[in-house]
């Protein structure tokens, strides 16, 4: 038996999932749980890339850099700063 988790098979509304993940990340950011904040921001970016939602991805790259800066994870700050598509404009 093959199990797949594509959104079409599970009938998941990815826009609602993005909103849920984003608001969850904001909640954890307010409670200063930056590891969970970064986890949920990365999930939103992954879904945004999969769905080709550039606006969503552009906004979250800078937010994720801020989260990693707050956790003093400077290695990831550099990685996401370099990957940020906004720097090309």
C-alpha positions in Angstrom: 0.0 0.0 0.0 1.4 3.4 -1.0 0.6 6.3 1.2 1.0 9.8 -0.3 0.5 13.1 1.4 -0.1 15.5 -1.5 -2.7 18.2 -0.8 -4.9 17.1 -3.7 -5.4 13.6 -2.2 -6.0 14.9 1.3 -8.2 17.7 0.0 -6.3 20.3 2.0 -6.9 24.0 1.4 -3.2 25.2 1.4 -4.2 28.9 1.7 -5.9 28.1 5.1 -2.9 26.0 6.1 -0.6 28.9 5.3 -2.7 31.2 7.4 -2.8 28.8 10.3 0.9 28.3 10.2 1.5 32.0 10.0 -0.7 32.9 13.0 0.8 30.0 15.0 4.3 31.4 14.2 3.2 34.9 15.3 1.8 33.4 18.6 5.1 31.6 19.3 7.0 34.8 18.5 5.0 36.7 21.1 5.7 34.0 23.7 9.4 34.2 22.8 9.5 30.6 21.7 11.7 31.3 18.7 12.5 27.7 17.8 8.8 27.0 17.2 8.4 30.3 15.5 11.1 29.4 13.0 9.6 26.0 12.5 6.2 27.4 11.5 7.7 30.1 9.3 9.7 27.5 7.4 6.5 25.5 6.9 4.8 28.5 5.4 7.8 29.1 3.1 7.8 25.5 2.0 4.1 25.6 1.1 4.5 29.0 -0.5 7.3 27.6 -2.7 5.2 24.5 -3.6 2.2 26.6 -4.5 4.3 29.3 -6.3 3.0 31.9 -3.9 5.8 34.5 -4.3 4.2 37.2 -2.1 4.0 34.8 0.8 7.6 33.7 0.4 9.0 37.2 0.1 7.3 38.5 3.2 8.4 35.5 5.3 12.1 35.4 4.4 12.7 38.7 6.2 10.6 37.6 9.1 12.5 34.4 9.4 15.8 36.2 9.4 14.5 38.3 12.3 13.5 35.2 14.2 16.9 33.5 13.7 18.6 36.8 14.7 16.7 36.8 18.0 17.8 33.2 18.7 21.4 34.2 17.9 21.5 31.5 15.2 23.6 33.7 12.9 24.5 30.8 10.6 20.8 30.5 9.6 20.5 34.3 9.5 23.1 34.4 6.8 21.6 31.5 4.9 18.1 33.0 4.7 19.5 36.5 4.1 21.4 35.2 1.1 18.3 33.1 -0.1 16.0 36.1 0.2 14.6 36.9 -3.3 14.0 40.5 -2.3 17.7 41.3 -2.4 17.6 41.0 -6.2 15.3 44.0 -6.6 
